[in-house]
């Protein structure tokens, strides 16, 4: 399939943050696809679906290592 690869990382989706910009419909479409797959298949592990469904949207996704996210105390 075009746009898909087998070496795409499975992300730990503790936090999903997004901005509503010109790609608003694409972002919402991806979010809806992931949520609907989880509900329809009764599978709470959204990372599985995110890994597959997000690949064609790689141009609008930025992955950040958890060590880069500061907590409330700034650590």
Secondary structure, 3 states (H helix, E strand, C coil): CCCCCCCCCCCCCCCCCCCCCCCHHHHHHHHHHHHHHHHHCCCCCHHHHHHHHCHHHHHHCCCCCHHHCCCCCCC
